Amino acid sequence: MIEYFKDLLFSGSDASRTFNSGFLSGVGTAIGVIVILLIIKIIIAIICRRKKCSGITMQAELGNIFVSTSAITAAIRTLECEFNALVIQKIRLIESKSGKVTICIQMIFDEKGGNFKLYSENFQRRVVSKLRDAFGIDNIDRVDIDNNTFNSEQKPSKNHKESAIIVPNSDGVEFQPSSEK
């Protein structure tokens, strides 16, 4: 097989051999550049990766205090009733190498709630103060908000599970989704 490719590439006139060797050099260079770029991408990904954290550990007088992500998420979700124009969809905590924590909040914002920038800045300040007051957490670096806007008269339901209504009929009992009310 190798002999076949050698004969195919390097047999014939000087012009075809020159073309074939130039072609092989170009293909080899392209493959080499792609491999180098992939290696650089992997190195950058390893160096700059952000890791999802399972909670925040704080130093105390007699040891460490750990506050889990679920407790932080529950505390942030209690703010939803204070801010009527938003619905929190997802909350993630990401820890940097310096020990600072970034909170990423994905939400839906009702456009009738007013100016989104002012509203979200108030929400960010309130999140930081709530975590400071409730748990004593001071190492929050940033509160990032990802907004999915909608135009609606009402706030969407927070419970995404569909409930059912039991309706008696002549055959027995029938279940109907609550959205058919």
ZANU-58411 format. One record per residue: residue number from 0; residue in one letter; y, x negated, z of N, C-alpha, C in turn. Coordinates in Angstrom, 1 decimal, always signed. Atoms other than C-alpha are relative to their C-alpha. Layout:
BEGIN
+-----+----+--------+--------+--------+--------+--------+--------+--------+--------+--------+
:   i : aa :   n_py :   n_px :   n_pz :  ca_py :  ca_px :  ca_pz :   c_py :   c_px :   c_pz :
+-----+----+--------+--------+--------+--------+--------+--------+--------+--------+--------+
: NUM :  a :      Y :      X :      Z :      Y :      X :      Z :      Y :      X :      Z :
...
+-----+----+--------+--------+--------+--------+--------+--------+--------+--------+--------+
//
This chain:
BEGIN
+-----+----+--------+--------+--------+--------+--------+--------+--------+--------+--------+
:   i : aa :   n_py :   n_px :   n_pz :  ca_py :  ca_px :  ca_pz :   c_py :   c_px :   c_pz :
+-----+----+--------+--------+--------+--------+--------+--------+--------+--------+--------+
:   0 :  m :   -1.2 :   -0.8 :   +0.0 :   +0.0 :   +0.0 :   +0.0 :   +1.3 :   -0.9 :   +0.0 :
:   1 :  i :   -1.2 :   +0.9 :   -0.1 :   +2.4 :   -2.8 :   +0.9 :   +0.1 :   -0.7 :   -1.3 :
:   2 :  e :   -0.1 :   +0.7 :   +1.3 :   +1.5 :   -4.6 :   -2.3 :   +0.5 :   +0.9 :   -1.1 :
:   3 :  y :   -0.5 :   -0.9 :   +1.0 :   +2.3 :   -1.5 :   -4.3 :   +1.5 :   +0.1 :   +0.1 :
:   4 :  f :   -1.5 :   -0.1 :   -0.1 :   +5.8 :   -1.3 :   -2.8 :   +0.6 :   -1.3 :   -0.4 :
:   5 :  k :   -0.5 :   +1.3 :   +0.4 :   +6.3 :   -5.1 :   -3.3 :   +0.1 :   +0.0 :   -1.6 :
:   6 :  d :   +0.0 :   +0.0 :   +1.5 :   +5.3 :   -4.7 :   -7.0 :   +1.1 :   +1.0 :   -0.5 :
:   7 :  l :   -1.0 :   -1.0 :   +0.4 :   +7.5 :   -1.6 :   -7.3 :   +1.4 :   -0.5 :   +0.1 :
:   8 :  l :   -1.4 :   +0.5 :   -0.3 :  +10.6 :   -3.2 :   -5.7 :   +0.3 :   -1.3 :   -0.7 :
:   9 :  f :   -0.3 :   +1.4 :   +0.5 :  +10.3 :   -6.8 :   -6.9 :   -0.6 :   -0.4 :   -1.3 :
:  10 :  s :   +0.5 :   +0.3 :   +1.4 :   +8.7 :   -6.6 :  -10.3 :   +1.0 :   +0.4 :   -1.0 :
:  11 :  g :   -0.9 :   -0.4 :   +1.0 :  +10.5 :   -6.3 :  -13.5 :   +1.1 :   -1.1 :   -0.2 :
:  12 :  s :   -1.1 :   +0.9 :   +0.4 :  +13.7 :   -7.9 :  -14.8 :   +0.8 :   -0.4 :   +1.2 :
:  13 :  d :   -0.9 :   +0.5 :   -1.1 :  +16.3 :   -9.8 :  -12.7 :   +1.0 :   +1.1 :   +0.4 :
:  14 :  a :   -1.0 :   -1.1 :   -0.3 :  +18.7 :   -6.8 :  -12.9 :   -0.7 :   +1.0 :   +0.9 :
:  15 :  s :   +0.7 :   -1.0 :   -0.9 :  +16.1 :   -4.4 :  -11.4 :   -0.3 :   -0.5 :   +1.4 :
:  16 :  r :   +0.2 :   +0.6 :   -1.3 :  +15.2 :   -6.8 :   -8.7 :   +1.3 :   -0.1 :   +0.8 :
:  17 :  t :   -1.2 :   +0.1 :   -0.7 :  +18.8 :   -7.3 :   -7.8 :   +0.4 :   +1.4 :   +0.5 :
:  18 :  f :   -0.3 :   -1.4 :   -0.4 :  +19.3 :   -3.5 :   -7.7 :   -0.9 :   +0.4 :   +1.2 :
:  19 :  n :   +0.9 :   -0.4 :   -1.0 :  +16.2 :   -3.0 :   -5.6 :   +0.3 :   -0.7 :   +1.3 :
:  20 :  s :   -0.3 :   +0.7 :   -1.2 :  +17.1 :   -5.7 :   -3.1 :   +1.3 :   +0.5 :   +0.6 :
:  21 :  g :   -1.2 :   -0.6 :   -0.5 :  +20.6 :   -4.3 :   -2.8 :   -0.2 :   +1.3 :   +0.6 :
:  22 :  f :   +0.3 :   -1.4 :   -0.5 :  +19.2 :   -0.8 :   -2.3 :   -0.7 :   -0.2 :   +1.4 :
:  23 :  l :   +0.7 :   +0.2 :   -1.3 :  +16.9 :   -2.1 :   +0.5 :   +0.9 :   -0.5 :   +1.0 :
:  24 :  s :   -0.9 :   +0.5 :   -1.0 :  +19.7 :   -3.9 :   +2.2 :   +0.9 :   +1.2 :   +0.4 :
:  25 :  g :   -0.8 :   -1.2 :   -0.4 :  +21.8 :   -0.7 :   +2.1 :   -0.7 :   +0.9 :   +0.9 :
:  26 :  v :   +0.8 :   -0.9 :   -0.8 :  +19.0 :   +1.4 :   +3.5 :   -0.2 :   -0.6 :   +1.4 :
:  27 :  g :   +0.2 :   +0.7 :   -1.2 :  +18.3 :   -1.2 :   +6.2 :   +1.2 :   +0.0 :   +0.9 :
:  28 :  t :   -1.2 :   +0.0 :   -0.8 :  +21.9 :   -1.4 :   +7.2 :   +0.3 :   +1.4 :   +0.5 :
:  29 :  a :   -0.2 :   -1.4 :   -0.4 :  +22.2 :   +2.4 :   +7.4 :   -0.9 :   +0.3 :   +1.2 :
:  30 :  i :   +1.0 :   -0.2 :   -1.1 :  +19.1 :   +2.6 :   +9.6 :   +0.4 :   -0.8 :   +1.3 :
:  31 :  g :   -0.4 :   +0.8 :   -1.1 :  +20.4 :   -0.2 :  +11.8 :   +1.3 :   +0.6 :   +0.7 :
:  32 :  v :   -1.2 :   -0.6 :   -0.6 :  +23.8 :   +1.4 :  +12.3 :   -0.3 :   +1.3 :   +0.7 :
:  33 :  i :   +0.4 :   -1.3 :   -0.7 :  +22.2 :   +4.8 :  +13.2 :   -0.7 :   -0.4 :   +1.3 :
:  34 :  v :   +0.7 :   +0.4 :   -1.3 :  +19.9 :   +3.0 :  +15.8 :   +1.0 :   -0.5 :   +1.0 :
:  35 :  i :   -1.0 :   +0.5 :   -1.0 :  +22.9 :   +1.2 :  +17.3 :   +0.8 :   +1.1 :   +0.5 :
:  36 :  l :   -0.7 :   -1.1 :   -0.5 :  +24.9 :   +4.4 :  +17.5 :   -0.8 :   +0.9 :   +1.0 :
:  37 :  l :   +0.9 :   -0.7 :   -0.9 :  +22.0 :   +6.2 :  +19.2 :   -0.1 :   -0.7 :   +1.3 :
:  38 :  i :   +0.1 :   +0.8 :   -1.2 :  +21.7 :   +3.4 :  +21.7 :   +1.3 :   +0.1 :   +0.8 :
:  39 :  i :   -1.3 :   -0.1 :   -0.7 :  +25.4 :   +3.5 :  +22.5 :   +0.2 :   +1.4 :   +0.6 :
:  40 :  k :   -0.1 :   -1.4 :   -0.5 :  +25.3 :   +7.3 :  +22.9 :   -0.9 :   +0.2 :   +1.2 :
:  41 :  i :   +0.8 :   -0.1 :   -1.2 :  +22.4 :   +7.0 :  +25.4 :   +0.6 :   -0.7 :   +1.1 :
:  42 :  i :   -0.6 :   +0.8 :   -1.1 :  +24.2 :   +4.3 :  +27.4 :   +1.2 :   +0.8 :   +0.5 :
:  43 :  i :   -1.1 :   -0.7 :   -0.4 :  +27.4 :   +6.4 :  +27.5 :   -0.4 :   +1.3 :   +0.8 :
:  44 :  a :   +0.5 :   -1.2 :   -0.7 :  +25.4 :   +9.5 :  +28.5 :   -0.5 :   -0.3 :   +1.4 :
:  45 :  i :   +0.5 :   +0.4 :   -1.3 :  +23.8 :   +7.6 :  +31.4 :   +1.1 :   -0.4 :   +0.9 :
:  46 :  i :   -1.1 :   +0.4 :   -0.8 :  +27.0 :   +6.1 :  +32.6 :   +0.9 :   +1.2 :   +0.4 :
:  47 :  c :   -1.0 :   -1.1 :   -0.2 :  +29.2 :   +9.3 :  +32.3 :   -0.6 :   +1.3 :   +0.4 :
:  48 :  r :   +0.6 :   -1.3 :   -0.3 :  +26.7 :  +11.9 :  +33.3 :   +0.5 :   +0.6 :   +1.3 :
:  49 :  r :   -0.5 :   -0.8 :   -1.2 :  +27.8 :  +14.6 :  +35.8 :   -1.3 :   +0.7 :   +0.5 :
:  50 :  k :   +1.2 :   -0.6 :   -0.5 :  +25.2 :  +15.7 :  +38.1 :   +0.3 :   +1.3 :   +0.8 :
:  51 :  k :   -0.1 :   -1.2 :   -0.7 :  +24.8 :  +19.2 :  +39.5 :   -0.4 :   -0.3 :   +1.4 :
:  52 :  c :   +0.3 :   +0.3 :   -1.4 :  +24.9 :  +19.1 :  +43.3 :   -0.6 :   +1.3 :   +0.6 :
:  53 :  s :   +0.6 :   -1.1 :   -0.8 :  +22.9 :  +21.2 :  +45.7 :   +0.8 :   +0.5 :   +1.2 :
:  54 :  g :   -0.9 :   -0.4 :   -1.1 :  +25.7 :  +21.4 :  +48.2 :   +0.9 :   -1.2 :   +0.4 :
:  55 :  i :   -1.0 :   +1.0 :   -0.4 :  +28.3 :  +19.4 :  +50.0 :   -0.4 :   -0.5 :   +1.4 :
:  56 :  t :   +0.3 :   +0.6 :   -1.3 :  +27.6 :  +17.0 :  +52.9 :   +1.3 :   -0.6 :   +0.5 :
:  57 :  m :   -1.2 :   +0.4 :   -0.7 :  +30.3 :  +16.3 :  +55.4 :   -0.4 :   -0.8 :   +1.2 :
:  58 :  q :   +0.2 :   +0.9 :   -1.2 :  +30.5 :  +13.6 :  +58.1 :   +0.5 :   +0.8 :   +1.2 :
:  59 :  a :   -0.4 :   -0.6 :   -1.3 :  +30.7 :  +15.0 :  +61.7 :   -0.2 :   -1.1 :   +1.0 :
:  60 :  e :   +0.0 :   +0.9 :   -1.1 :  +30.9 :  +13.3 :  +65.0 :   -1.5 :   -0.4 :   +0.4 :
:  61 :  l :   +1.3 :   +0.3 :   -0.4 :  +27.2 :  +13.5 :  +65.8 :   -1.0 :   +0.0 :   -1.2 :
:  62 :  g :   +0.9 :   +0.1 :   +1.1 :  +25.7 :  +13.5 :  +62.3 :   +0.7 :   +0.7 :   -1.3 :
:  63 :  n :   -0.4 :   -0.6 :   +1.3 :  +26.0 :  +15.1 :  +58.8 :   -0.1 :   +1.5 :   +0.1 :
:  64 :  i :   +0.0 :   -1.4 :   +0.1 :  +26.8 :  +18.7 :  +58.1 :   -0.2 :   +0.3 :   -1.5 :
:  65 :  f :   +0.2 :   -0.4 :   +1.4 :  +25.4 :  +20.2 :  +54.8 :   +0.3 :   +1.4 :   -0.2 :
:  66 :  v :   -0.3 :   -1.4 :   +0.4 :  +26.8 :  +23.3 :  +53.2 :   -0.6 :   +0.2 :   -1.4 :
:  67 :  s :   +0.7 :   -0.2 :   +1.3 :  +24.6 :  +24.6 :  +50.4 :   +0.8 :   +0.7 :   -1.0 :
:  68 :  t :   -0.7 :   -0.7 :   +1.1 :  +25.7 :  +25.8 :  +47.0 :   +0.0 :   +1.5 :   +0.1 :
:  69 :  s :   +0.0 :   -1.5 :   -0.2 :  +24.6 :  +29.3 :  +47.8 :   +1.0 :   +0.5 :   +1.0 :
:  70 :  a :   -1.1 :   -0.4 :   -1.0 :  +26.9 :  +29.4 :  +50.9 :   +1.4 :   -0.1 :   -0.7 :
:  71 :  i :   -1.3 :   +0.2 :   +0.7 :  +29.8 :  +28.1 :  +48.8 :   +0.2 :   +1.1 :   -1.0 :
:  72 :  t :   -0.1 :   -1.1 :   +1.0 :  +29.1 :  +30.6 :  +46.0 :   +0.3 :   +1.3 :   +0.7 :
:  73 :  a :   -0.2 :   -1.3 :   -0.7 :  +28.9 :  +33.5 :  +48.5 :   +1.5 :   +0.0 :   +0.5 :
:  74 :  a :   -1.4 :   +0.0 :   -0.5 :  +32.3 :  +32.4 :  +50.0 :   +1.0 :   +0.2 :   -1.1 :
:  75 :  i :   -0.9 :   -0.2 :   +1.1 :  +33.9 :  +32.2 :  +46.6 :   -0.1 :   +1.4 :   -0.6 :
:  76 :  r :   +0.1 :   -1.4 :   +0.4 :  +32.5 :  +35.6 :  +45.6 :   +0.7 :   +1.0 :   +0.8 :
:  77 :  t :   -0.7 :   -0.9 :   -0.9 :  +34.1 :  +37.2 :  +48.6 :   +1.5 :   +0.1 :   -0.5 :
:  78 :  l :   -1.4 :   +0.0 :   +0.5 :  +37.5 :  +36.4 :  +46.9 :   +0.1 :   +1.0 :   -1.1 :
:  79 :  e :   -0.1 :   -0.9 :   +1.2 :  +36.6 :  +38.7 :  +44.0 :   +0.7 :   +1.3 :   +0.3 :
:  80 :  c :   -0.6 :   -1.3 :   -0.4 :  +37.7 :  +41.8 :  +46.0 :   +1.6 :   -0.2 :   +0.1 :
:  81 :  e :   -1.4 :   +0.2 :   -0.1 :  +41.2 :  +40.2 :  +46.5 :   +0.7 :   -0.1 :   -1.4 :
:  82 :  f :   -0.5 :   +0.2 :   +1.4 :  +41.6 :  +39.5 :  +42.7 :   -0.7 :   +1.1 :   -0.8 :
:  83 :  n :   +0.6 :   -1.2 :   +0.7 :  +41.0 :  +42.9 :  +41.0 :   -0.2 :   -0.2 :   -1.5 :
:  84 :  a :   +0.0 :   +0.2 :   +1.4 :  +41.5 :  +41.6 :  +37.5 :   -1.1 :   -1.0 :   -0.5 :
:  85 :  l :   +1.0 :   +1.0 :   +0.4 :  +38.5 :  +39.2 :  +37.5 :   -1.4 :   +0.4 :   +0.5 :
:  86 :  v :   +1.4 :   -0.2 :   -0.4 :  +34.7 :  +39.3 :  +37.6 :   -0.6 :   -1.4 :   -0.1 :
:  87 :  i :   +0.6 :   +1.3 :   +0.0 :  +33.0 :  +36.1 :  +38.6 :   -1.4 :   +0.1 :   -0.6 :
:  88 :  q :   +1.4 :   -0.1 :   +0.6 :  +29.9 :  +35.5 :  +36.4 :   -0.9 :   -1.2 :   +0.5 :
:  89 :  k :   +0.9 :   +1.1 :   -0.3 :  +28.7 :  +32.0 :  +37.3 :   +0.9 :   -1.1 :   +0.7 :
:  90 :  i :   -0.7 :   +1.1 :   -0.7 :  +29.7 :  +29.2 :  +39.8 :   -1.0 :   -1.2 :   +0.1 :
:  91 :  r :   +0.8 :   +1.3 :   +0.0 :  +28.5 :  +25.6 :  +39.5 :   +0.8 :   -1.0 :   +0.8 :
:  92 :  l :   -0.6 :   +1.1 :   -0.7 :  +29.2 :  +22.6 :  +41.7 :   -0.5 :   -1.3 :   -0.7 :
:  93 :  i :   +0.3 :   +1.2 :   +0.6 :  +29.3 :  +19.2 :  +40.0 :   +0.6 :   -1.1 :   +0.8 :
:  94 :  e :   -0.5 :   +1.1 :   -0.9 :  +29.5 :  +16.0 :  +42.0 :   +0.2 :   -1.3 :   -0.8 :
:  95 :  s :   -0.3 :   +1.2 :   +0.7 :  +31.2 :  +12.9 :  +40.7 :   -0.5 :   -1.2 :   +0.8 :
:  96 :  k :   +0.5 :   +1.2 :   -0.7 :  +30.3 :   +9.3 :  +41.6 :   +0.8 :   -0.4 :   +1.2 :
:  97 :  s :   -0.9 :   +0.3 :   -1.1 :  +33.2 :   +9.1 :  +43.9 :   -0.2 :   +0.9 :   +1.2 :
:  98 :  g :   +0.3 :   -0.9 :   -1.1 :  +31.8 :  +11.9 :  +46.1 :   +0.8 :   +1.3 :   -0.1 :
:  99 :  k :   -0.8 :   -1.2 :   +0.1 :  +34.4 :  +14.4 :  +45.0 :   -0.8 :   +1.1 :   -0.8 :
: 100 :  v :   +0.8 :   -1.1 :   +0.6 :  +33.1 :  +17.9 :  +43.9 :   +0.9 :   +0.8 :   -0.9 :
: 101 :  t :   -0.7 :   -0.9 :   +0.9 :  +34.3 :  +19.9 :  +40.9 :   -0.7 :   +1.4 :   +0.1 :
: 102 :  i :   +0.6 :   -1.4 :   +0.0 :  +33.7 :  +23.7 :  +41.1 :   +0.4 :   +0.6 :   -1.3 :
: 103 :  c :   -0.1 :   -0.6 :   +1.3 :  +33.2 :  +25.3 :  +37.7 :   -0.3 :   +1.5 :   +0.1 :
: 104 :  i :   +0.1 :   -1.5 :   -0.1 :  +33.8 :  +29.1 :  +37.7 :   +0.1 :   +0.6 :   -1.3 :
: 105 :  q :   +0.0 :   -0.8 :   +1.3 :  +32.9 :  +31.2 :  +34.7 :   +0.3 :   +1.4 :   +0.4 :
: 106 :  m :   -0.4 :   -1.3 :   -0.4 :  +34.7 :  +34.5 :  +34.9 :   +0.5 :   +0.8 :   -1.2 :
: 107 :  i :   -0.6 :   -1.0 :   +1.0 :  +35.9 :  +37.6 :  +32.9 :   +1.3 :   +0.4 :   +0.6 :
: 108 :  f :   -1.4 :   -0.4 :   -0.4 :  +39.6 :  +38.4 :  +33.2 :   +0.5 :   +1.2 :   -0.7 :
: 109 :  d :   -0.6 :   -1.2 :   +0.6 :  +41.1 :  +41.8 :  +32.6 :   +1.4 :   -0.3 :   -0.4 :
: 110 :  e :   -1.3 :   +0.4 :   +0.5 :  +44.2 :  +41.3 :  +30.4 :   +1.1 :   +0.9 :   +0.7 :
: 111 :  k :   -1.0 :   -0.8 :   -0.6 :  +45.9 :  +44.1 :  +32.3 :   +0.4 :   -0.5 :   +1.4 :
: 112 :  g :   -0.3 :   +0.6 :   -1.3 :  +45.9 :  +41.9 :  +35.4 :   +1.3 :   -0.8 :   +0.1 :
: 113 :  g :   -1.2 :   +0.8 :   +0.0 :  +49.0 :  +40.1 :  +34.3 :   -0.2 :   -1.3 :   -0.7 :
: 114 :  n :   +0.1 :   +1.3 :   +0.6 :  +49.6 :  +36.5 :  +33.4 :   -1.2 :   -0.7 :   +0.5 :
: 115 :  f :   +1.2 :   +0.7 :   -0.4 :  +46.3 :  +34.7 :  +33.3 :   +0.2 :   -1.3 :   +0.7 :
: 116 :  k :   -0.2 :   +1.3 :   -0.6 :  +47.7 :  +31.3 :  +34.1 :   +0.4 :   +0.1 :   +1.5 :
: 117 :  l :   -0.5 :   -0.1 :   -1.4 :  +49.6 :  +32.4 :  +37.3 :   -1.2 :   +0.6 :   +0.8 :
: 118 :  y :   +1.1 :   -0.6 :   -0.7 :  +46.6 :  +34.6 :  +38.3 :   -1.1 :   -1.0 :   +0.3 :
: 119 :  s :   +1.1 :   +1.0 :   -0.2 :  +44.1 :  +31.8 :  +37.9 :   +0.4 :   -1.1 :   +0.9 :
: 120 :  e :   -0.5 :   +1.0 :   -1.0 :  +46.3 :  +29.3 :  +39.7 :   +0.0 :   +0.5 :   +1.4 :
: 121 :  n :   +0.1 :   -0.6 :   -1.4 :  +46.5 :  +31.6 :  +42.7 :   -1.4 :   +0.1 :   +0.4 :
: 122 :  f :   +1.4 :   -0.1 :   -0.3 :  +42.8 :  +32.1 :  +42.5 :   -0.6 :   -1.4 :   +0.4 :
: 123 :  q :   +0.4 :   +1.3 :   -0.3 :  +42.2 :  +28.3 :  +42.4 :   +0.5 :   -0.5 :   +1.4 :
: 124 :  r :   -0.6 :   +0.4 :   -1.3 :  +44.5 :  +27.7 :  +45.4 :   -0.8 :   +0.8 :   +1.1 :
: 125 :  r :   +0.7 :   -0.9 :   -1.0 :  +42.7 :  +30.6 :  +47.3 :   -1.4 :   -0.5 :   +0.2 :
: 126 :  v :   +1.4 :   +0.6 :   -0.1 :  +39.2 :  +29.0 :  +46.5 :   +0.1 :   -1.2 :   +0.9 :
: 127 :  v :   -0.1 :   +1.2 :   -0.8 :  +40.3 :  +25.7 :  +47.9 :   +0.3 :   +0.3 :   +1.5 :
: 128 :  s :   -0.3 :   -0.3 :   -1.4 :  +41.8 :  +27.2 :  +51.0 :   -1.1 :   +0.8 :   +0.7 :
: 129 :  k :   +1.2 :   -0.7 :   -0.6 :  +38.8 :  +29.5 :  +51.6 :   -1.1 :   -0.9 :   +0.4 :
: 130 :  l :   +1.0 :   +1.0 :   -0.3 :  +36.4 :  +26.6 :  +51.5 :   +0.5 :   -0.9 :   +1.2 :
: 131 :  r :   -0.6 :   +0.8 :   -1.1 :  +38.7 :  +24.6 :  +53.8 :   -0.1 :   +0.8 :   +1.3 :
: 132 :  d :   +0.0 :   -0.9 :   -1.2 :  +39.0 :  +27.5 :  +56.3 :   -1.4 :   +0.3 :   +0.5 :
: 133 :  a :   +1.3 :   -0.4 :   -0.4 :  +35.4 :  +28.6 :  +56.2 :   -0.9 :   -1.1 :   +0.4 :
: 134 :  f :   +1.0 :   +1.1 :   -0.2 :  +33.5 :  +25.3 :  +56.1 :   +0.6 :   -1.3 :   +0.4 :
: 135 :  g :   -0.7 :   +1.2 :   -0.3 :  +36.1 :  +22.6 :  +56.6 :   -0.2 :   -1.0 :   -1.2 :
: 136 :  i :   +0.2 :   +0.9 :   +1.1 :  +35.4 :  +21.2 :  +53.1 :   +1.3 :   -0.5 :   -0.6 :
: 137 :  d :   -1.3 :   +0.5 :   +0.6 :  +38.2 :  +18.9 :  +51.9 :   -0.2 :   -0.9 :   -1.2 :
: 138 :  n :   +0.2 :   +0.9 :   +1.2 :  +36.5 :  +16.9 :  +49.1 :   -0.1 :   +0.8 :   -1.3 :
: 139 :  i :   +0.0 :   -0.7 :   +1.2 :  +37.1 :  +19.5 :  +46.4 :   +1.0 :   -0.7 :   -0.9 :
: 140 :  d :   -0.9 :   +0.8 :   +1.0 :  +38.5 :  +17.5 :  +43.4 :   +0.7 :   +1.0 :   -0.9 :
: 141 :  r :   -0.6 :   -1.0 :   +0.9 :  +39.1 :  +20.4 :  +41.0 :   -0.7 :   +1.3 :   +0.0 :
: 142 :  v :   +0.6 :   -1.3 :   +0.2 :  +38.5 :  +24.0 :  +40.4 :   +0.2 :   +0.4 :   -1.5 :
: 143 :  d :   -0.1 :   -0.3 :   +1.4 :  +37.8 :  +24.6 :  +36.7 :   -0.4 :   +1.4 :   -0.3 :
: 144 :  i :   +0.2 :   -1.4 :   +0.3 :  +38.0 :  +28.1 :  +35.3 :   -0.3 :   +0.1 :   -1.5 :
: 145 :  d :   +0.4 :   -0.3 :   +1.4 :  +36.2 :  +29.2 :  +32.1 :   +0.2 :   +1.5 :   -0.1 :
: 146 :  n :   -0.4 :   -1.5 :   +0.1 :  +37.7 :  +32.6 :  +31.0 :   -0.6 :   +0.6 :   -1.2 :
: 147 :  n :   +0.4 :   -0.8 :   +1.1 :  +36.1 :  +35.2 :  +28.8 :   +0.8 :   +1.3 :   +0.2 :
: 148 :  t :   -0.9 :   -1.1 :   -0.2 :  +38.8 :  +37.8 :  +28.3 :   -0.6 :   +1.3 :   -0.6 :
: 149 :  f :   +0.4 :   -1.3 :   +0.6 :  +38.2 :  +41.5 :  +27.7 :   +1.2 :   +1.0 :   +0.2 :
: 150 :  n :   -0.9 :   -1.1 :   -0.2 :  +40.4 :  +44.6 :  +27.3 :   -0.7 :   +1.2 :   +0.5 :
: 151 :  s :   +0.8 :   -1.1 :   -0.6 :  +39.2 :  +47.3 :  +29.7 :   +0.9 :   +0.7 :   +1.0 :
: 152 :  e :   -0.7 :   -0.7 :   -1.0 :  +40.6 :  +50.0 :  +31.8 :   -0.6 :   -0.2 :   +1.4 :
: 153 :  q :   +0.7 :   +0.1 :   -1.2 :  +38.0 :  +49.5 :  +34.5 :   -0.6 :   -1.4 :   +0.1 :
: 154 :  k :   +0.8 :   +1.2 :   -0.3 :  +36.4 :  +46.5 :  +36.1 :   -1.4 :   +0.2 :   -0.2 :
: 155 :  p :   +1.5 :   -0.2 :   +0.2 :  +32.8 :  +46.0 :  +34.9 :   -0.7 :   -0.1 :   +1.3 :
: 156 :  s :   +0.8 :   +0.0 :   -1.3 :  +30.1 :  +46.6 :  +37.5 :   -0.5 :   -1.4 :   +0.2 :
: 157 :  k :   +0.5 :   +1.3 :   -0.4 :  +29.1 :  +43.5 :  +39.4 :   -1.5 :   +0.0 :   +0.0 :
: 158 :  n :   +1.4 :   -0.1 :   +0.0 :  +25.5 :  +44.7 :  +39.6 :   -0.5 :   +0.2 :   -1.4 :
: 159 :  h :   +0.5 :   -0.1 :   +1.4 :  +23.9 :  +44.0 :  +36.3 :   -1.3 :   +0.8 :   -0.2 :
: 160 :  k :   +1.2 :   -0.7 :   +0.1 :  +20.7 :  +45.8 :  +37.2 :   +0.3 :   +1.5 :   -0.3 :
: 161 :  e :   -0.3 :   -1.4 :   +0.3 :  +20.5 :  +49.2 :  +35.7 :   -0.8 :   +0.9 :   +0.9 :
: 162 :  s :   +0.7 :   -0.9 :   -0.9 :  +19.7 :  +51.9 :  +38.2 :   -0.4 :   +1.3 :   -0.8 :
: 163 :  a :   +0.6 :   -1.2 :   +0.6 :  +17.8 :  +55.1 :  +37.4 :   +0.2 :   +1.2 :   +0.8 :
: 164 :  i :   -0.1 :   -1.2 :   -0.6 :  +18.1 :  +58.7 :  +38.2 :   -1.3 :   +0.8 :   -0.1 :
: 165 :  i :   +1.2 :   -0.7 :   +0.1 :  +15.1 :  +60.8 :  +39.0 :   +0.3 :   +1.5 :   -0.3 :
: 166 :  v :   -0.3 :   -1.3 :   +0.4 :  +15.2 :  +64.1 :  +37.2 :   -1.3 :   +0.8 :   -0.1 :
: 167 :  p :   +1.2 :   -0.7 :   +0.1 :  +12.5 :  +66.7 :  +37.9 :   +0.0 :   +0.9 :   -1.3 :
: 168 :  n :   +0.2 :   -0.9 :   +1.1 :  +11.1 :  +68.6 :  +34.9 :   -1.3 :   +0.7 :   +0.1 :
: 169 :  s :   +1.2 :   -0.8 :   -0.1 :   +8.2 :  +70.8 :  +34.1 :   -1.3 :   -0.9 :   -0.1 :
: 170 :  d :   +1.1 :   +0.9 :   +0.1 :   +5.9 :  +67.8 :  +33.3 :   -0.2 :   -0.9 :   +1.3 :
: 171 :  g :   +0.0 :   +0.8 :   -1.2 :   +6.6 :  +66.1 :  +36.6 :   +1.4 :   -0.6 :   +0.3 :
: 172 :  v :   -1.3 :   +0.6 :   -0.3 :   +9.3 :  +63.5 :  +37.2 :   +0.3 :   -0.9 :   -1.2 :
: 173 :  e :   -0.5 :   +0.9 :   +1.2 :  +11.4 :  +61.7 :  +34.5 :   +1.1 :   -0.9 :   +0.6 :
: 174 :  f :   -1.0 :   +1.0 :   -0.4 :  +13.4 :  +58.6 :  +35.0 :   +1.0 :   -0.1 :   -1.1 :
: 175 :  q :   -1.1 :   +0.2 :   +1.0 :  +16.8 :  +58.4 :  +33.2 :   +0.9 :   -1.1 :   +0.5 :
: 176 :  p :   -1.0 :   +1.0 :   -0.4 :  +19.1 :  +55.4 :  +33.2 :   +1.3 :   +0.6 :   +0.5 :
: 177 :  s :   -1.2 :   -0.6 :   -0.6 :  +22.3 :  +55.9 :  +35.2 :   +1.1 :   +0.0 :   -1.0 :
: 178 :  s :   -1.1 :   +0.0 :   +1.0 :  +24.4 :  +55.1 :  +32.1 :   +0.0 :   +1.3 :   -0.8 :
: 179 :  e :   +0.1 :   -1.3 :   +0.7 :  +23.3 :  +58.5 :  +30.7 :   +0.6 :   +1.1 :   +0.8 :
: 180 :  k :   -0.5 :   -1.0 :   -0.8 :  +25.1 :  +60.4 :  +33.4 :   +0.9 :   +0.9 :   -0.7 :
+-----+----+--------+--------+--------+--------+--------+--------+--------+--------+--------+
//
